[in-house]
Amino acid sequence: MEIVRTDFPFVSLSIAIPALFSLLLVFVNERFIKPLSLIGSGITFLLSLCVIYLFDYSRGAAVQFYEEYVILQELNIKLSLGLDGLSLLMYLLTTLVSLVAIVWSVRDKQINFRLREYFFAFLMTESFLIGVFASFDLIVFYVFYELTLIPMLFAIGVWGYKLRLYSAYKFFIYIFVSSLFLLLGIVSVAVVHYTDKGSFSFSYFDLLKNSYPMGFEIFLFLLFFIAFAVKTPLVPFHTWLPDAHGEAPTAGSVVLAAVLLKMGTYALLRFNIGLFPEASIKLMPLMVAIGIVTIIYASWMTIVQNNIKRFVAYSSVSHMGFVVTAMFLLNYEGLRASVIEMFAHGMTSASLFMVAGFIYGRLHTFNMENLRGSVKFMPVFALIVATTSFAAMGLPGGSSFWGKFLTMLAAREYSYSLALLVLVGGFFSAAYVLFMLKTLFLDVREESILIHFTDIRGFKLASFVMLVLPMLLVGFFPHLFFNMFEGSINFVLKNLLGLE
């Protein structure tokens, strides 16, 4: 794996800027909190666009903008940061969604107290998330991975809805306990490296060269898998997610669904398939089965929800089932499908949670029965809802189309039966999205209640536009995004085949 160092610390600056602005919030007058938060997150997003522009896509799987700083010499732990094709897309998703969440929060009426702590939490979350996707040292990855828990715990627990404390504790306990399996896995692979080479290393590049007996490799795979399956989340490890989403403030749900869930799927690809290729091949049928069960079970649970936030939450679980199914088909189309679907779902899920938040702001309910016809008198908002919903459904021209289409192609390489199961999952996705659209657009409601609603505008409209545009960009110009991670996907495949 080629490493390309840089003279300018793009990645460490991307981590540092939101953190510095969050610290600045502690000392400024309250009226400067929102502008400073917007500036901090905006600069980070612009920096990520510079990185996208400067990234050399001809270098294949190379890790670019690489920086390395020693943290603990004795154990060879280093702050090794960089971006390859896989992390580049997640890095862009993080900076985009973080900015959207802050723009949305500026006019969110629910966020009317403890503003300093609220924006502090979201800026710190952005820093930690970039650290997760840019780390190539497993201990540093683990630290950032765990740190993301803390601000999100407070975001749910302080600014959430009625059952916020219960949901926050449940979220924390699930993720924290499952992460202990990850820590045990990381220590185990480092000990294997020490036994073989005579020195500790937590470097991803060094650990790629480890070899294990099959039984032990499967054990290590499962240690990593438990942590990431809870984070993703996959059935039956998913039960924390509907509660966390249902009670989180809108921006919390946005970041949680769009980016925090991707930590699990990204890590499955980066670490489980990357470090344990033979175990991945051995366990492929089990992983695909878990993915299919997740799609179908979560789709069914989506359809029966009355609460629109839980509706979107369960639909997110279903989409993660698609990502994991595609990923563990372990072929070219499957891996491409998984990465593009991670990015696509990040935008559609964020937008759908904002739809729920916007309607709640008008009707003060998440109950689907009370939302009947609620977008009828808001044409711009209705257009946004329709575009987002069709993109999430997988309609051609929408961002999720390529993920679902390529997953079916990947499944077809094994059997028609498997492709048919994926197709059934896609049918369920379309069914629950159409059910939501019918409720919001077509069901009858007393016009006198809704006719005075003003259409969406200002900061909230800007938040939606920032997500809808890239949704359409992925749908109509997918090659722009596939080019970003093509080299990294080829590297993963060669590693699986033992060619690297």
C-alpha positions in Angstrom: 0.0 0.0 0.0 1.7 3.2 -1.2 2.0 6.1 1.2 2.2 9.7 -0.1 3.2 12.2 2.5 2.3 15.8 2.3 3.9 19.1 3.1 0.7 20.7 4.2 -1.2 19.0 7.1 -4.6 18.9 5.4 -6.0 16.0 7.5 -4.8 17.1 10.9 -6.1 20.6 10.2 -9.5 19.1 9.3 -9.5 17.5 12.7 -8.2 20.6 14.5 -10.4 23.3 13.1 -13.7 22.1 14.4 -12.1 21.3 17.8 -10.5 24.8 18.0 -13.7 26.5 17.1 -15.6 24.4 19.7 -13.0 25.5 22.4 -13.5 29.1 21.2 -17.2 28.8 21.9 -16.4 28.4 25.6 -15.1 32.0 25.8 -17.3 34.1 23.5 -20.5 35.9 24.1 -23.6 33.8 23.4 -24.7 35.8 20.4 -21.5 34.7 18.6 -22.0 31.0 19.2 -24.0 30.2 16.1 -21.9 32.4 13.6 -18.7 30.9 15.0 -20.1 27.3 14.7 -21.1 28.0 11.1 -17.7 29.4 10.3 -15.8 26.5 11.9 -17.8 23.8 10.2 -17.9 25.8 6.9 -14.0 26.2 6.8 -13.7 22.4 7.4 -16.1 21.7 4.6 -14.2 24.0 2.2 -10.9 22.3 3.3 -12.4 18.9 2.4 -13.3 20.3 -1.0 -9.7 21.3 -1.5 -8.6 17.8 -0.5 -11.1 16.3 -3.0 -9.6 18.6 -5.7 -6.0 17.9 -4.9 -6.4 14.1 -4.4 -4.4 12.2 -7.1 -6.9 9.7 -8.4 -4.4 8.0 -10.6 -2.4 6.6 -7.6 -4.9 3.8 -7.0 -5.0 2.6 -3.4 -2.3 5.0 -2.2 -2.9 6.7 1.2 -2.4 10.4 0.4 -2.0 13.5 2.6 -0.2 11.2 5.0 1.0 12.6 8.3 2.7 10.7 11.2 3.4 11.9 14.8 4.7 9.6 17.5 2.5 9.3 20.6 4.0 6.5 22.5 7.4 5.3 21.4 7.6 2.1 23.6 4.4 0.6 22.0 5.0 2.2 18.6 1.7 4.0 18.7 1.5 6.9 16.2 -1.0 9.5 15.2 -0.9 8.3 11.6 -3.4 10.1 9.5 -4.2 10.0 5.8 -6.8 9.4 3.2 -7.3 6.7 0.6 -10.3 6.2 -1.7 -12.4 4.6 1.0 -11.8 7.2 3.6 -12.0 10.1 1.2 -15.7 9.7 0.5 -16.5 9.2 4.2 -14.4 12.3 5.0 -16.4 14.4 2.5 -19.7 12.9 3.9 -18.6 13.9 7.5 -17.8 17.5 6.7 -20.9 18.0 4.5 -23.4 16.5 7.0 -21.7 18.2 10.0 -22.2 21.6 8.2 -25.8 20.7 7.3 -26.5 19.7 11.0 -25.2 23.1 12.2 -27.0 25.1 9.6 -30.2 23.3 10.5 -29.6 23.9 14.3 -29.3 27.6 13.8 -33.1 27.8 13.3 -34.2 24.8 15.2 -36.7 26.0 17.9 -36.0 23.0 20.1 -32.5 24.1 20.5 -33.2 27.1 22.7 -31.1 26.5 25.8 -27.5 25.6 26.6 -26.4 26.7 23.1 -22.8 26.8 24.0 -22.7 23.1 25.0 -24.9 22.1 22.0 -22.7 23.5 19.3 -19.6 22.5 21.2 -20.8 18.9 21.1 -21.5 19.0 17.4 -18.1 20.5 16.4 -16.3 18.0 18.6 -18.2 15.2 17.0 -17.1 16.4 13.6 -13.4 16.4 14.7 -13.7 12.9 16.2 -15.5 11.5 13.1 -12.8 12.8 10.7 -10.3 11.2 13.1 -12.1 7.9 12.7 -12.0 7.9 9.0 -8.5 9.2 8.6 -6.7 7.0 11.2 -4.3 4.3 10.1 -3.2 3.3 13.6 -5.7 1.0 15.3 -5.3 2.5 18.8 -5.8 6.0 17.5 -8.8 4.7 15.5 -10.2 3.1 18.7 -9.7 6.4 20.7 -11.6 8.5 18.1 -14.2 5.8 17.7 -14.9 5.9 21.4 -14.7 9.7 21.7 -17.6 10.1 19.2 -19.8 8.5 21.9 -19.5 11.3 24.4 -20.9 14.4 22.5 -23.6 12.3 21.0 -24.6 10.9 24.4 -25.1 14.5 25.6 -26.8 15.6 22.4 -29.5 12.9 22.9 -29.6 13.1 26.7 -29.9 16.9 27.0 -31.7 18.2 23.8 -33.7 15.0 23.0 -37.4 14.3 23.5 -39.4 12.7 26.3 -37.5 9.5 26.7 -34.1 11.1 26.0 -32.3 9.8 29.1 -33.3 6.2 28.6 -32.3 6.4 25.0 -29.0 8.1 25.7 -28.0 5.5 28.3 -29.0 2.6 26.1 -27.0 4.1 23.2 -24.0 4.5 25.4 -24.1 1.1 27.0 -24.6 -0.8 23.7 -21.7 1.0 21.9 -19.3 1.1 24.8 -19.7 -2.6 25.7 -19.4 -3.8 22.1 -16.3 -1.6 21.7 -14.6 -3.7 24.4 -14.6 -6.6 21.9 -12.9 -4.3 19.4 -10.2 -3.4 21.9 -9.6 -7.1 22.7 -9.3 -7.7 18.9 -6.8 -4.8 18.4 -4.6 -6.0 21.3 -4.7 -9.5 19.9 -3.5 -8.6 16.4 -0.8 -6.4 17.9 0.4 -9.4 20.1 0.5 -11.6 17.0 2.6 -9.0 15.3 4.9 -8.9 18.3 5.3 -12.7 18.3 6.2 -12.7 14.6 8.3 -9.6 14.3 9.6 -9.0 17.9 8.0 -5.5 18.2 4.5 -4.1 18.9 2.8 -2.3 16.1 -0.8 -0.9 15.8 -0.1 0.4 12.3 -2.7 -0.8 9.7 0.0 -1.1 7.1 2.0 -3.5 9.4 -1.0 -5.5 10.5 -2.0 -6.1 6.9 1.0 -8.4 6.7 0.0 -10.5 9.7 -1.0 -14.1 9.1 -3.1 -16.3 11.4 -4.3 -19.9 11.7 -7.8 -20.1 10.2 -9.5 -20.8 13.6 -7.8 -17.9 15.3 -8.4 -15.5 12.3 -12.2 -16.3 12.5 -12.1 -15.6 16.3 -10.4 -12.2 15.6 -12.9 -11.5 12.8 -15.8 -12.1 15.2 -14.2 -9.8 17.9 -14.1 -6.9 15.4 -17.5 -7.9 13.9 -19.4 -7.7 17.1 -18.3 -4.1 17.7 -19.0 -3.0 14.1 -22.3 -4.9 13.8 -23.7 -3.1 16.9 -22.5 0.3 15.4 -23.9 -0.4 11.9 -26.4 -1.7 13.3 -27.3 -5.2 12.1 -30.1 -7.4 13.3 -30.1 -8.6 16.1 -27.7 -5.9 17.4 -30.0 -3.0 16.2 -32.3 -2.4 19.1 -30.5 0.7 20.4 -31.0 2.6 17.2 -34.8 3.3 16.9 -34.7 4.6 20.5 -31.7 6.8 19.9 -33.1 8.2 16.7 -36.6 8.5 18.1 -35.5 10.7 21.0 -32.5 12.6 19.5 -32.9 16.2 18.3 -33.1 16.5 14.6 -29.5 17.4 14.0 -28.5 14.5 16.3 -30.5 12.1 14.2 -28.9 13.6 11.1 -25.3 13.0 12.2 -26.2 9.7 13.8 -27.8 8.2 10.7 -25.7 9.8 8.1 -22.2 9.4 9.5 -22.0 7.5 12.8 -23.6 4.4 11.3 -21.1 4.5 8.5 -18.3 4.1 11.1 -19.5 0.5 11.4 -19.8 -0.4 7.7 -16.6 1.5 6.9 -14.7 -0.4 9.6 -16.2 -3.8 8.4 -14.6 -3.1 5.0 -11.4 -1.5 6.2 -10.6 -3.9 9.1 -12.7 -7.1 8.9 -12.2 -7.7 5.2 -8.9 -5.9 5.0 -7.1 -7.6 8.0 -8.9 -11.0 7.9 -9.4 -11.8 4.2 -9.5 -15.6 4.6 -12.0 -15.5 7.5 -14.1 -13.1 5.4 -14.3 -15.6 2.6 -15.0 -18.5 5.0 -17.8 -16.5 6.8 -19.2 -14.9 3.7 -22.5 -17.0 3.6 -23.2 -16.1 7.3 -22.5 -12.4 6.7 -24.7 -12.3 3.6 -27.4 -14.1 5.5 -27.2 -11.5 8.3 -27.4 -8.7 5.7 -30.5 -10.2 4.0 -32.3 -10.8 7.3 -31.5 -7.2 8.3 -33.0 -5.9 5.1 -36.2 -7.9 5.3 -36.8 -7.6 9.1 -36.1 -3.9 9.2 -38.2 -3.3 6.2 -41.1 -5.0 7.8 -40.6 -3.1 11.1 -40.4 0.2 9.0 -43.8 -0.4 7.5 -45.6 -1.0 10.9 -44.2 2.2 12.6 -46.6 5.0 13.5 -43.8 7.4 14.5 -42.1 8.9 11.5 -38.7 9.2 13.2 -38.7 5.5 14.1 -39.9 4.9 10.6 -36.8 6.5 9.1 -34.6 4.8 11.8 -35.8 1.3 10.8 -35.4 2.2 7.1 -31.8 3.1 7.9 -31.3 -0.3 9.5 -32.6 -1.9 6.3 -30.3 0.2 4.1 -27.3 -0.9 6.3 -28.5 -4.5 5.5 -28.0 -3.7 1.8 -24.5 -2.3 2.5 -23.4 -5.3 4.4 -24.9 -7.8 2.0 -23.2 -6.1 -1.0 -19.9 -5.8 0.9 -19.7 -9.5 1.9 -20.5 -10.7 -1.6 -16.8 -10.0 -1.9 -16.8 -9.3 -5.6 -16.1 -6.1 -7.5 -19.7 -5.0 -8.0 -20.6 -5.8 -4.4 -17.8 -3.7 -3.0 -18.5 -0.8 -5.2 -22.2 -1.0 -4.3 -21.5 -1.0 -0.6 -19.3 2.1 -0.7 -21.6 4.2 -3.0 -24.6 3.1 -0.8 -22.9 4.3 2.3 -22.5 7.7 0.8 -26.0 7.7 -0.7 -27.7 6.7 2.5 -25.8 9.3 4.4 -27.5 12.0 2.4 -31.0 10.5 2.1 -31.3 9.5 5.8 -30.1 12.9 6.9 -32.7 14.6 4.6 -35.5 12.3 5.8 -34.8 13.0 9.4 -34.9 16.7 8.6 -38.3 16.1 6.9 -39.5 14.6 10.2 -38.0 17.5 12.2 -39.6 20.2 9.9 -43.0 18.6 10.1 -42.7 18.3 13.9 -41.9 22.0 14.1 -45.3 22.7 12.5 -47.5 20.0 14.0 -45.7 19.0 17.2 -46.1 15.3 16.5 -44.2 12.5 14.9 -47.3 10.4 14.6 -47.9 9.3 11.0 -51.7 9.5 11.4 -51.5 13.1 12.3 -49.1 13.9 9.4 -51.7 13.1 6.7 -51.5 15.5 3.8 -49.1 17.7 5.8 -46.9 18.7 2.8 -49.9 19.6 0.5 -49.7 23.4 1.1 -45.9 23.6 1.0 -44.8 23.1 -2.6 -41.1 23.6 -2.2 -41.0 21.3 0.8 -43.1 18.8 -1.1 -40.6 18.8 -3.9 -37.8 18.2 -1.5 -39.7 15.3 0.2 -40.4 13.7 -3.1 -36.9 14.0 -4.4 -35.4 12.6 -1.2 -37.9 9.8 -1.0 -37.4 8.7 -4.6 -33.6 8.9 -4.1 -33.9 6.7 -1.0 -36.2 4.2 -2.7 -33.6 3.6 -5.4 -35.4 5.1 -8.4 -33.0 5.7 -11.4 -31.5 9.2 -11.1 -31.5 9.0 -7.3 -28.4 8.3 -5.2 -29.4 4.9 -3.9 -30.2 3.4 -7.3 -26.6 2.5 -8.0 -26.1 0.8 -4.7 -29.2 -1.4 -5.1 -28.6 -2.1 -8.8 -25.0 -3.1 -8.3 -25.9 -5.3 -5.3 -28.3 -7.2 -7.5 -25.6 -7.6 -10.1 -23.1 -8.8 -7.5 -25.6 -11.3 -6.1 -26.4 -12.6 -9.6 -22.7 -13.7 -9.9 -23.6 -16.4 -7.2 -27.1 -17.4 -8.0 -30.5 -16.1 -9.2 -32.0 -17.1 -5.9 -29.7 -14.7 -4.0 -30.4 -11.9 -6.6 -34.1 -12.5 -6.1 -33.7 -12.1 -2.3 -32.0 -8.8 -2.9 -34.7 -7.8 -5.3 -37.4 -8.6 -2.6 -35.4 -6.3 -0.2 -35.5 -3.6 -2.9 -39.3 -4.1 -3.3 -39.8 -3.7 0.5 -37.7 -0.4 0.4 -40.0 0.9 -2.4 -43.1 -0.2 -0.5 -42.4 1.6 2.8 -41.2 4.8 1.0 -44.4 4.8 -1.1 -46.4 4.3 2.1 -44.8 7.4 3.6 -45.3 9.5 0.5 -49.0 8.4 0.4 -49.4 9.5 4.0 -47.7 12.9 3.5 -49.1 13.8 0.1 -52.4 12.0 -0.6 -54.3 11.2 2.6 -57.2 13.5 3.4 -56.8 16.2 6.0 -58.8 19.2 7.0 -57.4 22.0 4.9 -58.2 24.7 7.5 -55.5 23.3 9.7 -52.8 23.4 7.2 -53.6 26.1 4.7 -51.8 28.8 6.8 -48.5 26.8 6.9 -45.7 28.8 5.3 -43.3 27.0 3.0 -39.8 26.1 3.9 -37.2 28.8 3.5 -34.0 30.3 4.9 -31.5 28.1 6.8 -33.7 25.0 6.7 -34.1 25.3 2.9 -30.4 25.7 2.6 -29.8 22.5 4.7 -32.0 20.5 2.3 -30.4 21.9 -0.8 -27.0 21.0 0.5 -28.1 17.4 0.6 -30.4 17.1 -2.4 -27.8 18.4 -4.9 -25.2 15.7 -4.2 -28.1 13.1 -4.1 -28.8 14.0 -7.8 -25.1 14.3 -8.6 -24.6 10.7 -7.5 -27.7 9.6 -9.3 -26.8 11.2 -12.7 -23.0 11.3 -12.6 -22.0 8.2 -10.5 -18.6 7.9 -12.2 -17.4 11.0 -10.4 -17.8 9.1 -7.1 -16.8 5.7 -8.3 -13.5 7.2 -9.5 -12.7 8.3 -6.0 -12.5 4.7 -4.6 -11.9 2.5 -7.6 -8.2 2.0 -6.7 -9.0 1.1 -3.1 -11.6 -1.4 -4.1 -9.1 -3.1 -6.4 -6.6 -3.3 -3.5 -9.2 -4.9 -1.3 -10.0 -7.5 -4.0 -6.3 -8.3 -4.6 -5.8 -8.7 -0.9 -8.8 -11.1 -0.8 -7.3 -13.1 -3.6 -3.9 -13.1 -1.9 -2.3 -11.0 -4.7 -1.0 -8.3 -2.4 
